[in-house]
Amino acid sequence: DVSTPKHGKVDLNNMPHVGGNMWAGGTGGRDTAGLGGKGGPYRLDAGHRVYQVSQAEKDAVPEEVKRAAREMSEKAFKQRLKEIQMSEYDASTYERFSGAVRRQVQSLRIILDNLQ
């Protein structure tokens, strides 16, 4: 079961963590920032293979946990904007322009990775 969303511990060795609810950047777990899990406050990619929990498990997360995760995510987003000296208006403008070329940038990254 999910309980309280949190960032989670940072693994200084960047080992892959699957399941559980301890590590930031893990996959398929619960309550922590990561990918493929449920009840975490925001997505955090540590560069490992992603393991997904089922949509039914994600749908079963209680509304109060979803609400707490959204609030934590919003707070982390605002803090990050402050760190990089960007306003919410700047962020939405950036997202608008970035979204318009996202597919092309992704294609270019794949081409460059293959050339390397």
Secondary structure, 3 states (H helix, E strand, C coil): CCCCCECCECCCCCCCCECCCCECCEECCECECEECCECCCCECCCCCCCCCCCHHHHHCCCHHHHHHHHHHHHHHHHHHHHHCCCCHHHHHHHHHHHHHHHHHHHHHHHHHHHHC
